[in-house]
Amino acid sequence: MADRTPTLRARGLTKTYRTGDVTVTALAGVDVELFTGELVVLLGPSGSGKSTLLNILGGLDRPSEGSVMFDGADLATMDDAGLTGFRRDHVGFVFQFYNLVASLTAEENVELVTEIAAAPMAAGDALDLVGLQARKHHFPAELSGGEQQRVAIARAIAKRPDILMCDEPTGALDSKTGSLVLEAIDRTNRELGTTTAVITHNAAIADMADRVIVIGDGRIQDVRAVARRKPPSEITW
């Protein structure tokens, strides 16, 4: 259950890119919070700035202006070593593409993370949480796309992160397979209490959230609480 304690608090986030004489603004003064234990959906079309926002909140990038506060420290002013430590110790990432090591089994792919985490869960337990304990000795080529994505989720959560960042986790999947992936994310959030952010352009996925943040043209367009959070099995794509 989410509470009202911010895990992350960002203020005045601006991100600009310059190519020759052209300046592109990806974010324009964004204020946003992720509350402890919540599942929030960041909803917006391609090019809206949502991936840029997630990258900054997850310590993969720095803003041109603004602050991102986590546990009393500002990610925007951390050096590279500080950001690396933040990502290693506090954040799990799930991307559209699975990035599994082809020569390793599902269990071994998860163990890659547990070897560097301070207090990880067992790889088998992480795979069980996403419904893949029986497939732990299979290689990625022997798994479906949805199963590979669930291995990626198990890998992300095995280090017990404070925050799980998911960037279009169902973007390469059909609706039936995508629902299984969303169920794994939903179960992780509910059972572990992991603060979870899911980026998507699919408005239907917003029904599984505690809160929806709508992004457009690099700005927050709307923030709304969801009256009844639906399990992914009830979502119609």
C-alpha positions, 0 to 999 in steps of 0.5 A, a space after each residue: 500500500 502506498 503512503 504519502 512519503 516521497 521516495 523521490 521528489 523532483 523540482 523544476 526539471 528541464 532537459 535541453 539538447 543542442 544539435 548545431 544551432 537547434 535546441 530541443 527541449 525534452 522537459 520544461 520545468 517538471 515537478 513530480 513526486 514518486 510516493 513510497 510503495 505506489 505504482 504510478 503510470 507515466 502516460 504520454 505519446 512518443 516524444 512527450 518527454 516521459 522516457 527522459 523523465 524516467 532516465 533522470 529520476 533513475 539516475 541514468 541522466 542529469 537534468 539541465 536544470 532542477 533537482 531530484 531529491 532521494 534520501 536527502 541527496 540531490 541526484 542532479 549534483 552527484 558525480 558519476 560514482 554517486 549516480 552509479 551507487 544510486 542505481 546499483 543500490 536503489 533502482 531496478 530497471 526494466 526496458 522494452 527490450 530484455 537485454 538478457 545474456 543469451 549464454 546464461 540460463 534464466 536463473 544465471 541472468 538473475 544471479 548477475 544482479 544478486 552478485 553485486 547487491 547488498 542484500 539480494 533475494 535468491 534468484 529462484 525466489 525472484 523468478 517464483 515471484 514472476 511465475 517462472 520458477 519452473 523455467 529457471 534452467 532455460 536459456 533465453 532462446 527457449 523462452 517466449 518474449 513475455 517469459 524473457 521480459 519476466 526474467 528481466 523483471 526478476 533480475 531487476 527486483 532481485 536486488 530488492 530496489 527501493 524503486 522499479 523503473 519500467 520503460 514501455 515494458 509491454 511495448 514489444 508484446 501482444 496484449 495477452 503476453 503483455 498482461 502476464 508481464 503487467 501481472 508480474 509488475 503488479 505483484 512485485 509492487 503489492 508484495 514487496 512494496 516497491 515504489 514502481 513507475 511504469 512508462 507507457 503510451 497505452 492509456 488502458 494500462 493506466 487502470 492498474 495504477 494508484 496514480 496517473 501522471 500525463 506528460 505532453 510536450 515536456 510538461 506535466 499535463 495532468 495528475 490523477 488518482 485512480 479510484 479503484 486500481 484494477 488487476 492487469 487481468 481486468 484491463 482491456 487493451 
